[in-house]
Amino acid sequence: MTKLTIVANIVTNVDKIELVKAELLKLIDITRAEDGCINYDLHQDNENPAHFTFYENWESRELWQAHMGNQHLADYMAATEGCVESFVVNEMTQIA
């Protein structure tokens, strides 16, 4: 299996930063316990607090896709509906 790196960028509406941040933090422990999760690290931009980035590594794309179908992510999506300006996910492979 090939390890998969995910870089997910989430930009919130300025008036919803704390709500989205709280919901993102709820994802950490449950995701880190999932099968195939190597790391799942959340970052907040120092200059733009509305910009969050997840840096994730998974044992395989299949295990990451299983993660994407989990209830806790559906709950996050429901809780933050209308609060996120943009959400961009990049699937990456480490080359060096």
WOUR-V619603 format. One record per backbone hydrogen bond with DSSP energy under -1.0 kcal/mol. NH is the residue of the N-H (numbers start at 1). CO is the residue of the C=O. E is the energy in kcal/mol with one decimal. If there is no record, write none. Layout:
# WOUR-V619603
<<NH CO E> <NH CO E>>
This chain:
# WOUR-V619603
<<4 58 -2.5> <5 92 -2.9> <6 56 -2.4> <7 90 -2.2> <8 54 -2.3> <9 88 -3.1> <10 52 -3.0> <11 86 -2.7> <12 50 -2.8> <13 83 -3.0> <16 13 -2.4> <20 16 -2.6> <21 17 -2.7> <22 18 -2.2> <23 19 -2.0> <24 20 -2.7> <25 21 -2.5> <26 22 -1.2> <27 24 -1.3> <31 27 -2.1> <32 28 -2.7> <33 29 -1.1> <34 31 -1.8> <37 34 -1.6> <38 57 -2.9> <39 57 -1.5> <41 55 -2.7> <43 53 -2.6> <45 51 -2.7> <51 48 -2.3> <52 10 -3.3> <53 43 -2.4> <54 8 -2.6> <55 41 -2.9> <56 6 -2.8> <57 39 -2.2> <58 4 -2.9> <59 36 -2.5> <64 60 -1.7> <65 61 -2.7> <66 62 -1.9> <67 63 -1.9> <68 64 -2.2> <70 67 -1.9> <74 70 -1.4> <75 71 -2.7> <76 72 -1.8> <77 73 -2.5> <78 74 -2.2> <79 75 -2.4> <80 76 -1.8> <83 80 -2.6> <85 11 -2.4> <86 11 -1.8> <88 9 -2.6> <90 7 -2.4> <92 5 -3.6>>
